[in-house]
Amino acid sequence: MSNPADPNAVFSVRDVTKVYPMGEVEVHALRGVDLDLQRGQFTVLLGPSGSGKSTLLNILGGLDLPTAGTVWFNGREMTTASDRVLTMFRRNAVGFVFQFYNLIPSLTARENVSLVTEVSSNPMTPEEALELVDLADRQNHFPAQMSGGQQQRVAIARAIAKRPQVLLCDEPTGALDAATGITVLDAIDRINRSLGTTTVVITHNAAIGAMADRVVTMRDGHVASDQQNDTKVSVNELVW
Ligand SMILES: Nc1ncnc2c1ncn2[C@@H]1O[C@H](COP(=O)(O)OP(=O)(O)OP(=O)(O)O)[C@@H](O)[C@H]1O
C-alpha cells in the first residue's frame, strides 16, 4: 500500500485494528486507528483503562503487529517488513520506558545502560546518557541503592542511549508519587527538546497533557479526540 501520509510524519497509522482471540470470544483492542505523529513532537496519550493505549504503543514500537491496517515509519511500511527489518527498527530506532523499570539488580546504573549501548549502531556513552537524566553522580549505584524516580531515570537513560528517533513511554510515572513523577517527566521533556526525540507518553493523569505538544485521547479502541496545545506548560508548573 502506498503511503498516503504527511511526508514529515515519523509514524503514520491507517485503519489499524487489533483483535485478540480469547478462547470463544474476541477482544477488539483497536477498532480502526488513524494517527500521524510528527517529527520531534511530544504526544500524551490518554484514555480509560482498556481503551487500547498500550496496544497502540506496542504496535508503534514493533513489539506487536496489527490484525489489519498499515503502519509506516519514515515512509516505510512496517506492517509488511521482514523480521530482520523489525529487529533493526526496535534495536536502533525505538526506546521503550515502562511503568516498572526492569533494571537488572546486580548491575550498576552504568552497566544497565551499557547493555543497550553495546548492541546499538550509534550509541552515546552510558555516562552521557546518565548525564542527560541528571544521574551523573549515580553511575556506580545499584538499583537497590536508588529511589524509584532515580531507577526510572536510569531506565530512561537506557532507552535513549541508542539515540532513538522515538521514545515510547507506557505509564512512566504510574508507580511514582507526584514530586518524583515530575523529575521523571522533566528528564523525558529535556530529551525531547535536546535530542528532538519524537515522544509518546501514556498516562492516566490528564494533567500531564499540559506539558505536551499534543494530547490524543483513546476510547474503546478509537482515537476519541486529538488536540494541539497552543502553549506548553513547563513540567514544574504541572499540578496533579
Ligand atoms: N495480549 C493480550 N491478550 C488478550 N487481550 C489483550 C491483550 N493485550 C491487551 N488485551 C486487551 O485489549 C484491550 C486493550 O488493552 P490495552 O492494554 O491496550 O489498554 P490500555 O488503554 O493500555 O489500558 P490500561 O490503561 O489499563 O493499561 C483490553 O480489553 C485488554 O484486556
The ligand as an ORCA input file, in Angstrom:
! r2SCAN-3c Opt
* xyz 0 1
  N      -2.149     -9.955     24.941
  C      -3.463     -9.745     25.099
  N      -4.323    -10.769     25.021
  C      -5.657    -10.561     25.139
  N      -6.235     -9.363     25.359
  C      -5.423     -8.319     25.452
  C      -4.003     -8.442     25.332
  N      -3.456     -7.211     25.468
  C      -4.479     -6.360     25.662
  N      -5.659     -7.019     25.647
  C      -6.999     -6.420     25.793
  O      -7.109     -5.370     24.838
  C      -7.820     -4.269     25.390
  C      -6.936     -3.033     25.310
  O      -5.831     -3.211     26.205
  P      -4.683     -2.119     26.387
  O      -3.710     -2.683     27.367
  O      -4.189     -1.687     25.077
  O      -5.494     -0.903     27.065
  P      -4.934      0.375     27.830
  O      -5.739      1.523     27.359
  O      -3.458      0.467     27.671
  O      -5.305      0.019     29.318
  P      -4.553      0.383     30.717
  O      -4.700      1.869     30.831
  O      -5.356     -0.361     31.737
  O      -3.139     -0.069     30.582
  C      -8.194     -4.668     26.809
  O      -9.515     -5.156     26.785
  C      -7.213     -5.765     27.134
  O      -7.742     -6.653     28.079
*
